[in-house]
Amino acid sequence: MIIDTSSSEIFKACAVCISETSGGQLALLIIVVSLTLLGLLNRSWKKNFKKEENSSS
């Protein structure tokens, strides 16, 4: 599927979606995504780097 970028309907639809999203919903989305990312990084840290620290001492 090819998107016609000369048509402004796509950009108007995106602007409507962004304007209808309230600040609270956006903040909640950012918080949930950041906590998920921190959880994945923490799991990765414990899995990969803690073993090296224990084996070296």
C-alpha positions in Angstrom: 0.0 0.0 0.0 1.4 3.4 -1.0 0.5 6.4 1.1 -0.1 9.6 -0.8 1.8 12.3 1.1 0.3 15.1 -1.0 -3.1 14.4 0.6 -3.5 16.4 3.8 -6.3 14.1 5.1 -3.8 11.8 6.8 -2.1 14.7 8.6 -5.5 16.1 9.7 -6.5 12.7 11.1 -3.3 12.5 13.1 -3.8 16.0 14.4 -7.3 15.0 15.6 -6.0 11.9 17.3 -3.3 13.9 19.1 -5.7 16.7 20.1 -8.2 14.3 21.5 -5.7 12.6 23.7 -5.8 14.2 27.1 -2.7 15.0 29.1 -3.6 12.5 31.7 -3.7 9.6 29.3 -0.5 10.7 27.7 1.2 10.9 31.1 -0.1 7.5 32.1 1.2 6.0 28.8 4.7 7.5 29.4 4.8 6.2 33.0 3.7 2.7 31.9 6.2 2.6 29.1 9.1 3.9 31.2 8.3 1.4 34.1 8.2 -1.4 31.6 11.5 -0.4 30.1 13.1 -0.1 33.5 11.8 -3.6 34.4 13.3 -5.1 31.2 16.6 -3.3 31.8 16.7 -4.5 35.4 16.1 -8.1 34.3 18.8 -7.8 31.7 21.2 -6.3 34.2 20.6 -9.1 36.7 20.8 -11.8 34.1 24.0 -10.6 32.2 26.1 -8.4 34.5 25.6 -9.8 38.0 27.0 -13.2 37.0 30.2 -11.6 35.8 30.6 -9.6 39.1 30.1 -12.8 41.2 32.4 -14.9 39.1 35.3 -12.4 39.2 35.4 -12.2 43.0 
